[in-house]
Amino acid sequence: MKKDWKDDWTASMTIKPGRYEYKFYVDGSWQNDPSCDACVPNQYGSTNCVIEVK
């Protein structure tokens, strides 16, 4: 990720359509995306964010 001119962290990538689960690793701990609308339980007893790419 890179900081933009507004001090927001951004990243971009090209991925195929589908359903993806994700989390952020920030300063040594896993964090969910605060702008995520959907989360699902994971095998570690917490949740992952979900995004659908059309």
N, C-alpha and C positions, 0 to 999 in steps of 0.2 A: 504494500500500500504506500501511497505517497500523499503528503499534505498538499492541499490546493491553496489558492490565494486567500481563501476564507478560513484557513486553519482547520478545514475538515479533511479527514482521511478518506481517500478514494482508491478504488481499484477497478479495472475493467478486464473482462476476458470474454472470449467467444466460446459458448458451450452449446451442445445440441439440445433440442427440445426434450423435455422430460421433467421429472420431479426430483428435486435435490434437497438434501438436508445439510445444514451448515451451522457453524458456531465460529466465534472469533476467539483467538488466543491473545489476550491483552495483559501485558505486564505480568506474565506468569500465571494467569488464571483464565479459565474458559468462561466466556460471556455470550449470552444471546444478543442478537441484533435488537436494539431498542425500537427499531421501526418495523420489526417483523409482525405480520398479522396472524401467522399460524405456527404453532409449535407442536411437536409430537414427542412422546417419551422415548428415551434411548436406553441402551443396555447398561448404562452406568448410574441409573437412578435420577437423572436430570432430564432436561428436554433439549431438543435441537430445533432450530428454525427450519421452516420448509418454504421453498419457492418453486413455483410451476413455471417453466419456460415453455412458451408456445412456439 
